[in-house]
Amino acid sequence: MNRVTIDESLRAQLDSFGSRLEFCDQAGHTLGYFIPASEERSLAYAWARGEFTDEEVERARREPGGLSLTELLADLRHG
């Protein structure tokens, strides 16, 4: 991901909205979106909760097998 450093004036403008923003050009075409860091995690968790039912999560928890963290890291090191 690229990084853009903003000046204090733009920072103050972004802070004044306090929520997600849509950036548009002068013709009204959407260029992108800004999501404050304080909201990003909660949005990701909300999305993830919507992807699986409680039953699917519980079924996955009960499945046997898997790897310990040590085993997983060793496996990743050895390709």
C-alpha positions, 0 to 999 in steps of 0.5 A: 500500500502506498502512503500519502502524508497530509498537512495539518489543514487536511487532517483537521478537515478529515477529523471534523467529519469523524466518519467514512468519506467518499473522495470525488473529483470536480466532475463528481466521479468517485476517486476512493474512500477514506475510513478512519483507523478507529473504524477500520477494525470494527468494520473488518470484524463486522464483515467477518461475523457476517461471513459465517453462521454461529453453527459454522464457527462451532463446527470448525472449532470441533474439527480435529487436526490442525497445526500448532503455531510451532508446526505452522511456522516450521512448515512455512519455513520449509515451503 
